[in-house]
Amino acid sequence: MHVELVNGSPRRNGSTSAALREVEKILQEEGIGTHVFWVGAKPLAGCLGCGKCARLGRCVFDDSVNEFRERARRADGFVFGSPVHYAAVSGHMKAFMDRLFFSEFTGCANQAFRLKPAAGIVAARRSGTVAAFSQLNKYFTIQEMFVVSSRYWNNVFALEADDVPEDGEGLMNMRVLARSMAYFLRCQEAARKAGVPLPKTEDPVFTNFTRRQETKA
């Protein structure tokens, strides 16, 4: 079993990284393999909605989004982390998540994410955590993923990475989240071994309010 932890901060070793490392530490103690993927600091283009991913099987912009899509197929679970910028996720993370999830939704029948557990975590100096945390969760619930929770909303308060250990409650939530993720993954593994079938899939239906519309690749 393997969990991908995504660092959506342009600062590779900032407070978001520190929070993710706390999750990673507990996952490893629970016997779960981990890898931290850094979105990077180079500019990332936002999603154009061009639909070419449906034909190409990848995003038309070949950068860290496509790199991670290949890792996502092999992963069993995900933790997506972002700093809070203006009460929202970082611009890097927004572009990354938009293109990653749209390309999977249109081009690959949700193969990388469908029915896999996911969680979002955010780091802020002071405010905006709830809005950014809610923003991350919306990506999971549109892709038929299972949202893993903690004892409180998954955020830490810190200006720098060295400040994170001072947020005892925030770190507790990271640890609880990691144990819940490990438990869920073991439950999924037990279900597979017991022959519990996956939920039936349906062909997608797209409507413009109530009118059915044809999709264009």
C-alpha positions as CSV (number, residue, x, y, z in Angstrom):
1,M,0.0,0.0,0.0
2,H,1.3,3.4,-1.0
3,V,0.2,7.0,-0.3
4,E,1.3,10.0,-2.4
5,L,1.6,13.2,-0.4
6,V,1.5,16.3,-2.6
7,N,3.2,19.5,-1.5
8,G,1.5,22.4,-3.3
9,S,3.6,25.1,-1.9
10,P,6.2,27.0,-4.0
11,R,8.4,26.7,-0.9
12,R,9.6,23.1,-0.9
13,N,10.5,23.0,2.8
14,G,7.9,25.4,4.3
15,S,5.1,24.8,6.8
16,T,3.1,22.8,4.3
17,S,6.0,20.4,4.0
18,A,6.3,20.1,7.8
19,A,2.7,19.2,8.2
20,L,2.9,16.6,5.4
21,R,6.0,15.1,7.0
22,E,4.0,14.6,10.2
23,V,1.4,12.6,8.2
24,E,4.2,10.7,6.5
25,K,5.8,9.7,9.7
26,I,2.7,8.1,11.1
27,L,1.9,6.4,7.8
28,Q,5.3,4.8,7.8
29,E,4.9,3.7,11.4
30,E,1.6,2.1,10.2
31,G,3.4,0.2,7.5
32,I,2.2,2.3,4.6
33,G,4.6,3.3,1.9
34,T,4.9,7.0,1.1
35,H,6.3,9.5,-1.4
36,V,6.2,13.3,-1.2
37,F,5.7,15.0,-4.6
38,W,6.5,18.6,-4.8
39,V,4.5,20.6,-7.4
40,G,7.4,22.9,-7.8
41,A,8.1,26.6,-8.0
42,K,8.1,27.0,-11.8
43,P,5.0,28.7,-13.3
44,L,2.1,26.4,-14.0
45,A,-0.5,27.1,-16.6
46,G,-4.1,26.9,-15.6
47,C,-6.6,24.5,-17.3
48,L,-7.8,25.8,-20.7
49,G,-10.8,23.4,-20.8
50,C,-9.6,22.5,-24.3
51,G,-10.6,18.8,-23.9
52,K,-7.5,17.5,-25.7
53,C,-6.7,15.3,-22.6
54,A,-9.6,13.1,-23.7
55,R,-7.8,12.3,-26.9
56,L,-4.2,12.4,-25.7
57,G,-4.7,10.6,-22.4
58,R,-2.7,13.4,-20.7
59,C,-2.7,17.1,-20.3
60,V,-1.6,19.1,-23.3
61,F,0.9,21.0,-21.1
62,D,3.7,18.5,-20.3
63,D,4.9,19.4,-16.8
64,S,4.5,18.2,-13.2
65,V,0.8,17.5,-13.8
66,N,1.6,14.7,-16.3
67,E,4.5,13.5,-14.1
68,F,2.2,13.1,-11.2
69,R,-0.6,11.5,-13.2
70,E,1.6,8.5,-13.8
71,R,2.4,8.2,-10.1
72,A,-1.3,8.6,-9.2
73,R,-2.1,5.4,-11.1
74,R,0.1,3.4,-8.9
75,A,-1.0,5.0,-5.6
76,D,-3.5,3.7,-3.2
77,G,-4.3,6.9,-1.4
78,F,-3.5,10.6,-1.5
79,V,-2.9,13.6,0.8
80,F,-2.9,17.0,-0.9
81,G,-1.3,19.9,1.0
82,S,-1.3,23.6,0.3
83,P,-0.5,26.9,2.0
84,V,-3.3,29.4,2.3
85,H,-3.0,32.3,-0.1
86,Y,-5.8,34.9,0.2
87,A,-8.1,32.4,1.9
88,A,-7.6,29.8,-0.9
89,V,-5.0,27.3,-2.0
90,S,-1.9,28.5,-3.7
91,G,-2.0,29.5,-7.3
92,H,0.4,26.6,-8.1
93,M,-1.9,24.2,-6.4
94,K,-5.1,25.5,-8.0
95,A,-3.6,25.2,-11.5
96,F,-2.1,21.7,-10.6
97,M,-5.4,20.4,-9.2
98,D,-7.6,21.8,-12.0
99,R,-5.6,20.2,-14.8
100,L,-4.9,17.0,-12.9
101,F,-8.5,16.2,-12.1
102,F,-10.0,17.6,-15.3
103,S,-7.6,15.4,-17.4
104,E,-8.5,12.4,-15.4
105,F,-12.2,13.1,-15.5
106,T,-12.4,13.6,-19.3
107,G,-9.6,11.3,-20.5
108,C,-9.3,8.3,-18.3
109,A,-12.6,7.3,-16.8
110,N,-11.3,8.3,-13.3
111,Q,-8.9,5.4,-13.3
112,A,-6.3,7.2,-11.2
113,F,-8.6,8.4,-8.5
114,R,-11.9,6.5,-8.5
115,L,-12.7,4.9,-5.1
116,K,-9.3,5.8,-3.6
117,P,-9.1,7.6,-0.3
118,A,-7.9,11.2,-0.2
119,A,-7.4,14.0,2.3
120,G,-6.5,17.7,2.1
121,I,-4.4,19.6,4.5
122,V,-3.6,23.4,4.6
123,A,-1.1,25.6,6.4
124,A,-1.7,29.3,7.3
125,R,-0.2,32.0,9.4
126,R,-3.6,33.0,10.7
127,S,-6.8,32.9,8.7
128,G,-8.4,31.3,5.6
129,T,-7.8,27.7,6.4
130,V,-11.4,26.6,6.4
131,A,-12.1,28.0,2.9
132,A,-8.9,26.5,1.5
133,F,-9.6,23.1,3.1
134,S,-13.1,23.1,1.6
135,Q,-11.7,24.0,-1.8
136,L,-9.5,20.9,-1.8
137,N,-12.3,18.6,-0.7
138,K,-14.4,19.5,-3.7
139,Y,-11.8,17.9,-6.1
140,F,-12.2,14.6,-4.2
141,T,-16.0,14.5,-4.2
142,I,-16.3,15.1,-7.9
143,Q,-14.1,12.1,-8.7
144,E,-15.9,9.4,-6.6
145,M,-13.1,9.4,-4.0
146,F,-13.4,8.6,-0.3
147,V,-12.6,11.6,1.9
148,V,-10.6,10.6,5.0
149,S,-11.1,12.9,8.0
150,S,-9.4,13.7,11.3
151,R,-10.6,14.9,14.6
152,Y,-10.8,18.5,13.4
153,W,-10.3,20.3,10.1
154,N,-6.9,19.5,8.7
155,N,-4.9,22.6,9.2
156,V,-1.8,23.9,11.0
157,F,-1.0,27.4,11.9
158,A,2.6,28.5,11.2
159,L,4.5,31.2,9.3
160,E,7.6,29.1,8.9
161,A,8.3,25.4,9.0
162,D,10.0,25.8,12.4
163,D,6.7,27.2,13.8
164,V,4.7,24.0,13.1
165,P,5.8,22.1,16.2
166,E,4.3,24.8,18.3
167,D,0.8,23.9,17.0
168,G,0.2,20.9,19.1
169,E,-3.4,20.5,18.1
170,G,-2.6,20.9,14.4
171,L,0.0,18.1,14.5
172,M,-2.4,15.9,16.5
173,N,-4.9,16.3,13.6
174,M,-2.2,15.3,11.1
175,R,-1.4,12.1,13.1
176,V,-5.1,11.2,13.5
177,L,-5.6,11.7,9.8
178,A,-2.7,9.5,9.0
179,R,-3.9,6.7,11.2
180,S,-7.4,7.0,9.7
181,M,-5.9,6.8,6.2
182,A,-3.9,3.6,7.1
183,Y,-7.0,2.0,8.7
184,F,-9.1,2.8,5.6
185,L,-6.4,1.3,3.3
186,R,-6.3,-1.9,5.3
187,C,-10.1,-2.1,5.2
188,Q,-10.0,-1.8,1.4
189,E,-7.3,-4.5,1.2
190,A,-9.4,-6.8,3.4
191,A,-12.5,-6.1,1.2
192,R,-10.5,-7.0,-2.0
193,K,-9.3,-10.3,-0.4
194,A,-12.9,-11.1,0.7
195,G,-14.2,-10.6,-2.8
196,V,-16.4,-7.6,-2.0
197,P,-17.3,-6.1,-5.4
198,L,-16.7,-2.5,-6.3
199,P,-19.7,-0.3,-6.8
200,K,-21.3,-0.5,-10.2
201,T,-20.3,2.2,-12.7
202,E,-22.6,4.3,-14.9
203,D,-22.0,5.9,-18.2
204,P,-21.5,9.7,-17.6
205,V,-24.4,12.0,-18.2
206,F,-23.7,15.7,-18.9
207,T,-26.4,18.3,-18.8
208,N,-26.6,22.0,-19.1
209,F,-28.9,22.6,-16.2
210,T,-31.6,20.1,-17.3
211,R,-30.9,19.8,-21.0
212,R,-28.7,17.0,-22.2
213,Q,-25.7,18.1,-24.2
214,E,-23.1,16.3,-26.2
215,T,-19.5,16.5,-25.1
216,K,-16.8,17.7,-27.4
217,A,-13.3,16.3,-27.2
